[in-house]
Amino acid sequence: MSKVRSEQARTDNPVWGAAEFAKAERASDVLGELFGAEQAAAMLKPKRGRPVAAARKELVSVRYDAEVLAAFRASGPGWQARLNAALSDWLKTHKPEDVAA
């Protein structure tokens, strides 16, 4: 980061100190008054990360045969979703408790 020379410093946007932070209010407390409740709700809505899915998935560690993984990986991006779909499809016609290990 480069240093800002004093003649280049913006006086309309000064650095905050402890006193300014002590007087500060939360955005959620003041945005409704400034922009209205609907716009404030839209501004405060979290937009980071992946949207939460209705059917959540669980992270597990599983070992598959190398050939199985190679075949799914060779199908390109999204191979994990296709592997999940193949297992879900299998469950439509099989019961895991009926399959011998």
N, C-alpha and C positions, 0 to 999 in steps of 0.2 A: 504494500500500500504506500502511495506517495504522500509526502507531507503537504499540507495546504499552507501556503504562505499567508500571512495575516492580511495582506491586501486583497487576497482572493477569497477570504472567508465570507460566508453569507451571513449577514447580520439579521436577515428576516427569518432565519432558521437556527437560532442559537443552540448550543449544547446544553442539555438538561443536567441539572445537579440534583442533590437530594431534596431540596426545597420544592422544585418543580415536580418531581416524582411523588412527593407527599401530597401535593394538591391535585394530582391527576385523578380522573375518574375512569371507570371501566367503559369501554366502547359499548358494551351491552346495556349500560345504564343511560347513555346519552343519545345513541343513534336513533332510537324511536322518536325522540323529541325533534331531532334535526331532519330526519328523512321520512318519518312515518313508520308505523309498525311493520307493514308488509316489506318495504324496502330494507328496513333494519334487519328483519329476519333473514332476508336473502343475503345480506352482506355478512351476517354472522354465521351463516351455514358453513360447516366445514367442507372444504373442497379438495382436501389433500387425500392422496391414497386411492386405493381401489374401492369402489362402492361396496357396501356390505350386501352380500347375496342372501336371498331368502333361504336357500338351502346351503348352510355352511359346510365347509369341508374340513377334515381333520388331517393334520400332518402326522404321518407314521413312517417308520422305517421298515421296508419290505425288501426281500431279496427275490429277484426274478432270474430266470435262465437268460444267459447272454443272448441267445438267438431271439428270444421274445423281445428284449429291449432293443436289439439291433433292428428288428423289423419295424417296431413302432417308431424308433428314432429316425429311421430311413424315410418315414412318411412325412417328415418335415416338422416345422413349428406347430405346436399344439398336440404333439404326440401324447403328452401326459393326459390331456382331456380325452383323446381317443381311447387310450388304455382304460381310463375310468368308464367311458361309455361302453366299451367291450365287456368289462366286468359287470356293469349294471345290466346289460343285455343278457348276459349269462344267468344272472340272478332271476330273470323272468321265467326261466324254464328249469332251474335247478334250485335245490335247497342245500346250502353249504353243510348242514349237519348230516345230510344223506350221502355225502361224498367221502369215501375212505381216503385217508392220507397216503 
